Each structure stands twice: as C-alpha cells, then as structure tokens.
C-alpha cells in the first residue's frame, strides 16, 4: 500500500525545516521503490514559493488539489506568523488531519497545529524561541522544551530547523523499521560533528 | 566589504548537499546584515532545476551571468556523474577558482573539483561511497576518509550530504568568528540527536 507524504510549502517557510525531512523521506522513496513511498510538495497557490532565506521553489500541487495524504510535514519559519488565525489555513490543516493523516511538524510549524486546535491537551514541542507561543496558541498543550521531537501518536512535533532530520529518521523507523532508518542515515552520512 | 557566496545548482544535485549550507549561510546574510554577506544560486541555464529527489528550484543566475564570487559551494548528487569530463563545467569551476574564490564542496561535489584539477596534491574528502573516485579523478589527492570536512586553505571539501552543515558552520567561524558560527548554530537549533 502506498504511503503518501506531503510537504507544506509557503512564502517564508524556513528552508531546512522542510528540506531536512525531504532529504530523508524523498531519498527513501527514490532508493527503496519496493517500500512504495511517494512524496510531494504542496503550496497555497500556483507559482514559485519564496522561502525564508530567498530560495524559490515550484511545488507539485496546490493545497486545493492535494492528493489524499498519509503523512503531512508542516515546516516553520517567519511565514507562519501570517498564517496564525487564518481560517483557510486552519481548514486545510484540520482537513488533512480529518483524513487520518499522521500530522508532523518542524520548528514553528507546530504553532499552526496549535492554532488549529490539533495540539490541545497533547505533549508537543517547537522552536526554542517559540515555546511560549506554543502554550499560548493551544489549550493545555504540554510543552516539552528539551525534546528533539515529540511523538504523540497522531501528531509528531519536532524542535527547530535541523531537528526535522532527526524527526524524519524516527518517522522512517516507525513506519518501516529502524534498519531502514539506519540505511537512510548512512545515505545522508548523518554523523554530525558541529565544529563550534 | 561584501562577501558573495554562490551555490551551484544542476539537475540531479542532492537537495540537502546545498540546502544545509544554504540554511546556515543565507540565514547569516539575513540575520546579520552588518556582516554584509550575500548569497545566490547559480544554474547552468534558465528554467527550473530538478534536484536528485525531485525538488524543483529557480536559480538567481546562470553560470554565464554569475556575479564575481568570494566563495563557491558545489554540491554533489547523482547529477555530478554527467559533469565529469565536461570541458564547459571544468572551465566554469576553474574560472571561479582563478578569480580567487574560496572553493567549497559537499559530498560528490569534490569529484568535480578533482576532475577540474583543483585537488591535485591536496588533502580532500567526499561522500563515503565515492572516496575511490576522488583518488582516481585527481593526481595525488590525499583522501581523508574520516574527516567531516577538510580545510586546505583555498579549498574546503566536506563529506556526504549532511556534512555540509558542519562545513558551513566552520566557514562562518573562519570568515567571521566562532561566536557568529555558534549564533547560527543556535538559530538552526543544531543539537543533533539521531534516533537510530
């Protein structure tokens, strides 16, 4: 059975928030065709999306014509601020969740999930500078400041930016196996050694 | 004085190879305007570039109309195979090096540098699966299999895919200061914790 993974794009999305998980999950799709994983990008409308630091990307679908999804990846970035309180964005997020998709976020993407009510009463995390907003936007969100990602079953939220790589490897381990996740970790030579 | 950093794009470039350093260096440009850093992307020709896993990007310039550069970032990916031995690509790479630019690579991007003769007699690294090719393409390349990145002054080569993030943080420390690099590390919340 096909696993369809959609990546939400929007103006002001932080580049690595979504390209980190993309690298892991789209490589999974490419390198392991027998696992039957499909990935696609979803933008609010046609035309190039301009990410937070100026990268311009063409998405595969608009939010309106998005195919049915098994997993959603919602990145963060400065662009999230404009989405909070927007009923169209809330409706899109709630609609994907209502399909039964596994909802995942990176960085301040979790603020949009909180704003849409998806995190009420749940443990969750976000970008280190946005943890207060996470608590404020939802009701009874159990903020986990020290976790790299929080898997609460139907929702997985990751910490800031680069944490999406760790979350995506966890996702592969959960959806397939730790062995497959280790294989993809090796593919991206993910033996991090921050020099500062 | 402005520091101009150009990111080479091409069909089949591995997404994280260049978006990892892009996140670090383009965030540096955006968050620290007084440091006067400019970033841009460079494609062989007009039109969308299709990266290795299907991400479609619009570049800021073509290789032909590239502005003068102080730093080049050359990613790897399956697309590099087609470039090896191509005199036009060799001429582009040698031309940027001849301007005095600091030449950096991620993953199999170093194979193109070796192919253009830039690594002859130098220590260098590459993707873990391509270290034999690195030795074969250059003359007297001192292959460093266990380094996350190798800084040989005029050329910095990084290991595979995610190693570009570590290399970019090193680059910020070298061009500005370890303090600035730590600030950007905090910005991308780079406290990696691979779950597998």
Contacts between the chains, C-beta under 8 A, distances in Angstrom:
chain1	res1	chain2	res2	distance
A	14	B	23	7.5
A	15	B	19	5.4
A	15	B	22	6.1
A	15	B	23	5.2
A	15	B	26	7.2
A	16	B	19	6.1
A	16	B	20	6.7
A	16	B	22	7.9
A	16	B	23	3.7
A	16	B	188	6.2
A	19	B	15	5.4
A	19	B	16	6.1
A	19	B	19	4.1
A	19	B	23	7.8
A	19	B	55	7.3
A	20	B	16	6.8
A	20	B	20	8.0
A	22	B	15	6.0
A	22	B	16	7.9
A	22	B	53	6.8
A	22	B	55	6.6
A	23	B	14	7.5
A	23	B	15	5.2
A	23	B	16	3.7
A	23	B	19	7.8
A	23	B	53	7.0
A	23	B	161	6.8
A	23	B	162	8.0
A	26	B	15	7.2
A	26	B	53	3.5
A	26	B	54	6.2
A	26	B	55	7.4
A	27	B	53	5.9
A	29	B	53	7.4
A	30	B	52	7.4
A	30	B	53	5.6
A	30	B	54	7.9
A	39	B	53	7.5
A	39	B	54	7.3
A	41	B	55	7.4
A	48	B	58	5.7
A	52	B	30	7.4
A	53	B	22	6.9
A	53	B	23	7.0
A	53	B	26	3.5
A	53	B	27	5.8
A	53	B	29	7.3
A	53	B	30	5.6
A	53	B	39	7.5
A	54	B	26	6.2
A	54	B	30	7.9
A	54	B	39	7.3
A	54	B	60	8.0
A	55	B	19	7.3
A	55	B	22	6.6
A	55	B	26	7.5
A	55	B	41	7.4
A	55	B	57	6.7
A	56	B	57	6.6
A	56	B	58	4.2
A	57	B	55	6.7
A	57	B	56	6.6
A	57	B	57	5.7
A	57	B	58	7.6
A	58	B	48	5.7
A	58	B	56	4.2
A	58	B	57	7.6
A	58	B	58	7.0
A	60	B	54	8.0
A	107	B	189	7.7
A	127	B	189	6.6
A	128	B	186	7.8
A	128	B	189	5.7
A	148	B	191	7.4
A	148	B	193	4.5
A	148	B	195	7.6
A	149	B	195	7.9
A	159	B	189	5.5
A	160	B	188	6.8
A	160	B	189	3.2
A	161	B	23	6.9
A	161	B	187	7.3
A	161	B	188	4.1
A	161	B	189	5.2
A	161	B	190	7.4
A	162	B	23	8.0
A	162	B	165	7.0
A	162	B	188	4.9
A	162	B	189	5.9
A	162	B	190	4.6
A	162	B	191	8.0
A	162	B	192	6.5
A	163	B	189	5.8
A	165	B	162	7.0
A	165	B	192	7.3
A	166	B	192	6.6
A	166	B	193	5.5
A	166	B	194	6.1
A	166	B	195	5.7
A	169	B	194	6.2
A	169	B	195	5.5
A	169	B	196	5.6
A	170	B	195	4.5
A	170	B	196	7.6
A	173	B	195	6.6
A	173	B	196	5.4
A	178	B	196	5.0
A	181	B	195	7.4
A	181	B	196	4.2
A	182	B	196	4.9
A	185	B	194	5.9
A	185	B	196	6.0
A	186	B	128	7.8
A	187	B	161	7.3
A	188	B	16	6.2
A	188	B	160	6.8
A	188	B	161	4.1
A	188	B	162	4.9
A	189	B	107	7.7
A	189	B	127	6.7
A	189	B	128	5.7
A	189	B	159	5.5
A	189	B	160	3.2
A	189	B	161	5.3
A	189	B	162	5.9
A	189	B	163	5.9
A	190	B	161	7.4
A	190	B	162	4.6
A	190	B	192	7.6
A	190	B	194	5.8
A	191	B	148	7.4
A	191	B	162	8.0
A	192	B	162	6.5
A	192	B	165	7.3
A	192	B	166	6.6
A	192	B	190	7.6
A	192	B	192	3.8
A	192	B	194	7.4
A	193	B	148	4.5
A	193	B	166	5.5
A	194	B	166	6.1
A	194	B	169	6.2
A	194	B	185	5.9
A	194	B	190	5.8
A	194	B	192	7.4
A	195	B	148	7.6
A	195	B	149	7.9
A	195	B	166	5.6
A	195	B	169	5.5
A	195	B	170	4.5
A	195	B	173	6.7
A	195	B	181	7.4
A	196	B	169	5.6
A	196	B	170	7.6
A	196	B	173	5.4
A	196	B	178	5.0
A	196	B	181	4.2
A	196	B	182	4.9
A	196	B	185	6.0
